[in-house]
Every structure is written in C-alpha cells, then in structure tokens.
Amino acid sequence: MLDHFFRAQSIAVVGASRTPGKVGFDIFNNIMQYGYEGAVYPINPGAPDILGRRAYASLLDVPGDIDLAVIVVPSRNVLDVIDQCGAKKIDSAIIITAGFKESGIEGARLEQELVTRAKQAGVRFIGPNCLGMIDTHSKINASFAAGMPAKGSIGFFSQSGALCLAVLDRALPDEIGFSKFISMGNKADITDMDIMLALSEDENTKVILGYIEG
C-alpha cells in the first residue's frame, strides 16, 4: 500500500520554490541533494526552472508518470491539487500544508472535504500539517528537515513535527541511523496503524519507534 511513498521512482513537489528559506525550496532541495536517483519534477507556474530542473505549471503538464506528490501549496489550493493527482493517476501524496483541523472549525471542514476528494481521486496521503518523510535506503528526503539522518534500522514515526525535529537534532550529531522517518501530522488518511504495518513488513527496519498522540 505504501510502496510509492518509500520506493518512489518519480516525485513531484507541488509548490516548489526558488527562494531559499521557503518550505517549498527546502523540500525540493532536500530531495535533490541527498542522492535520490529517480525523476524529480518541480511544480510552480511562476518559475521556468528550479535548481536546474525544468518547472511545470501543474501536475497535468508533466510528461512522465509520477509515483509521489509532495504538496506545499496554501490550504485553499490543496483540494485542486488532489484532483490533479487523480487525473494524473498519482496514488500517493504527502501534504505538508497546514491550515486544516488544527486551525479550527473551518479548517476541520476543509480537511473533511480533503478526505472525501482524496478517496474519490484514489489518493492515499500522509498529513496534512506535517514535516514530511525520509527513507534513507531509497535516499528520499521529502521533508523540510535540516539534514538527513544516517542509514540505519530504526523506523520512526511521530504525530508531533516538533518532536521529529528534536529527535533529528539529537540523531544527526550522534550519527544515529534510521530506515524511515515519518511525520504524521493530522493523520487525516494514513494512520499510525498503517505505518506500523508497513514498517513491520520492511526488510530494512528492525526496530519500530513511534510517538502517538491524538
């Protein structure tokens, strides 16, 4: 079920930015700089290219197949991007964007509509309101974390993005290795149980560590 998250052969970053310091830049830069060998497509209608890669106005303009979409656009635009995922037959997404149920009643309504639209589009997603995901064995760093942990056998997941950053801050200088590192966010679709089942079947993961909050 989660193969296109952990073994993606192609990744699109919707909301990729040319401006250092913006989340859309940090995520795209992380995917590019840590050795990922698949195709990477920046999606930004206002930029001809980002970090030397041709940018596209929308997912529908990308000529090839896309396994995983990382979504970093404002919350009001996320539903349209999910619809594009369905039209492009992208079945996996990481929604970094905040502004959903954690922000109040209107955000909760938007999140419920997101769940409905994603089911209609055939898209499974991590998030929204998350830090992203790292798979050290596939060399995927689809997150805005400042660094890439060493390759190891600990599969870590956390609802709290702040705790993810704290763990990474400790792990990086001590060279603590991880197989996968997953920020869950609001868990509107993919749940802790889904992640635990996936990690239990992962040949690179020997220890599962989770911070579960609801």
C-alpha positions in Angstrom: 0.0 0.0 0.0 2.8 2.4 0.8 5.3 1.4 -1.8 5.1 4.7 -3.7 6.0 6.6 -0.6 9.1 4.6 0.3 10.2 3.3 -3.2 9.0 6.2 -5.4 10.7 6.2 -8.8 9.5 9.7 -9.5 8.5 12.6 -7.2 6.7 15.9 -7.9 6.9 18.8 -5.5 3.8 21.0 -5.9 4.6 24.4 -4.7 8.4 24.1 -5.2 10.1 27.5 -4.7 13.2 29.2 -6.0 13.6 31.1 -2.7 15.9 29.6 -0.1 14.2 29.5 3.3 10.8 28.8 2.0 9.4 25.3 2.7 8.9 24.6 -1.0 12.5 25.3 -1.6 13.8 23.3 1.4 11.8 20.2 0.4 12.9 20.3 -3.2 16.5 21.0 -2.3 16.5 18.0 0.2 15.2 15.7 -2.5 17.9 16.8 -4.9 20.9 17.0 -2.6 20.8 13.6 -0.8 21.3 11.3 -3.7 17.8 10.4 -4.8 18.1 8.7 -8.2 14.6 9.0 -9.5 12.9 11.7 -11.6 12.1 14.9 -9.8 9.6 17.5 -11.1 9.1 20.9 -9.5 5.6 22.3 -10.0 5.4 26.1 -10.0 3.5 28.1 -12.6 5.7 31.2 -12.0 9.1 29.7 -12.5 10.8 28.3 -15.6 13.2 26.1 -13.6 14.2 25.4 -10.0 17.7 24.2 -9.1 18.4 23.4 -12.7 15.3 21.3 -13.2 12.5 22.4 -15.6 9.4 23.5 -13.7 5.9 22.8 -14.8 2.7 24.8 -14.3 0.7 21.8 -12.9 0.9 18.1 -12.4 -1.0 17.6 -15.6 1.8 19.2 -17.6 4.4 16.7 -16.5 5.1 14.3 -19.5 6.0 11.2 -17.4 4.4 9.1 -14.7 4.6 10.3 -11.1 4.6 8.0 -8.1 4.6 10.5 -5.3 3.3 14.1 -5.0 4.6 16.3 -2.2 2.1 19.2 -1.7 3.3 22.5 -0.3 0.6 24.9 -1.6 -1.7 27.1 0.5 -4.6 25.1 2.1 -7.2 26.6 -0.2 -5.4 25.1 -3.2 -4.8 21.6 -1.8 -8.1 20.2 -3.0 -7.5 21.2 -6.6 -4.0 19.5 -6.4 -5.6 16.3 -5.1 -8.0 16.4 -8.1 -5.0 16.8 -10.4 -3.4 13.8 -8.7 -6.4 11.7 -9.5 -6.4 12.9 -13.1 -2.7 12.1 -13.4 -3.2 8.7 -11.7 -0.9 9.6 -8.8 -1.9 7.4 -5.9 0.3 8.7 -3.1 0.8 12.2 -1.6 2.5 13.9 1.3 0.5 17.0 2.3 2.9 19.4 4.1 0.4 22.3 4.1 -1.1 23.4 7.5 -4.4 25.2 8.0 -6.7 22.2 8.4 -8.3 20.8 11.6 -5.5 22.1 13.8 -6.6 25.6 12.9 -10.3 25.5 13.9 -13.8 24.8 12.6 -13.3 26.0 9.0 -10.0 24.1 8.8 -11.7 20.9 10.1 -14.4 21.3 7.4 -11.7 21.7 4.7 -9.9 18.6 6.0 -13.1 16.5 5.8 -13.6 17.7 2.2 -9.9 16.8 1.5 -10.5 13.2 2.8 -13.6 12.9 0.5 -11.9 14.3 -2.5 -8.8 12.1 -2.0 -11.0 9.0 -1.8 -12.7 10.0 -5.0 -9.3 10.5 -6.7 -7.8 7.3 -5.4 -5.1 9.0 -3.5 -3.7 7.9 -0.1 -1.9 10.6 1.8 0.3 11.4 4.8 -0.7 14.6 6.7 -1.8 17.3 6.3 0.2 19.6 8.5 3.4 17.5 8.6 7.1 17.8 8.3 7.4 15.2 5.6 9.1 11.8 5.2 12.6 10.4 4.9 13.7 6.9 3.6 17.4 6.6 4.0 17.7 3.4 2.0 15.8 4.9 -1.0 17.7 8.2 -0.5 14.4 10.1 -0.3 14.3 13.1 1.9 10.8 14.5 1.1 10.8 16.8 4.2 11.9 20.3 5.2 14.2 19.0 8.0 17.6 20.5 8.1 19.6 17.3 7.5 19.5 13.7 6.5 19.9 11.0 9.2 22.4 8.2 8.7 21.2 4.9 7.2 20.1 2.5 9.9 17.4 0.1 11.0 15.1 2.2 13.2 11.7 3.1 11.7 10.4 6.2 13.5 7.1 8.0 13.2 5.5 10.8 15.1 2.4 12.9 15.2 4.3 15.8 16.5 6.5 17.6 14.0 8.3 19.4 16.8 9.3 16.0 18.3 10.5 14.9 14.9 12.8 17.9 14.7 14.1 17.3 18.3 14.9 13.7 17.5 16.7 14.7 14.4 18.7 17.3 16.2 19.9 14.6 18.6 20.4 11.9 15.9 22.4 13.9 13.4 25.5 14.7 15.5 25.4 11.3 17.2 25.0 9.5 13.8 22.0 7.5 15.0 20.7 5.6 11.9 17.1 5.3 10.7 15.5 3.3 8.0 12.5 5.6 7.7 11.5 8.8 9.5 7.9 9.8 9.1 6.0 12.9 10.3 2.3 12.0 10.5 0.7 15.4 11.1 -3.1 15.4 11.3 -3.4 11.7 10.2 -6.5 12.5 8.1 -5.9 9.4 6.0 -2.9 7.2 6.7 -2.8 6.3 10.3 -0.3 5.1 12.9 -1.5 1.6 12.3 -0.9 1.8 8.6 2.6 3.0 9.2 3.3 0.3 11.9 2.1 -2.4 9.5 4.3 -1.1 6.7 7.4 -0.8 8.9 6.7 -4.4 10.3 7.0 -5.7 6.7 10.0 -3.6 5.8 13.3 -5.6 5.4 15.3 -2.5 6.4 13.5 -1.9 9.7 14.4 -3.9 12.8 13.0 -1.5 15.4 9.8 0.5 15.3 9.6 3.7 17.4 6.5 5.8 17.5 5.3 8.9 19.3 1.5 8.5 19.2 -0.8 11.4 20.1 -4.4 12.2 19.4 
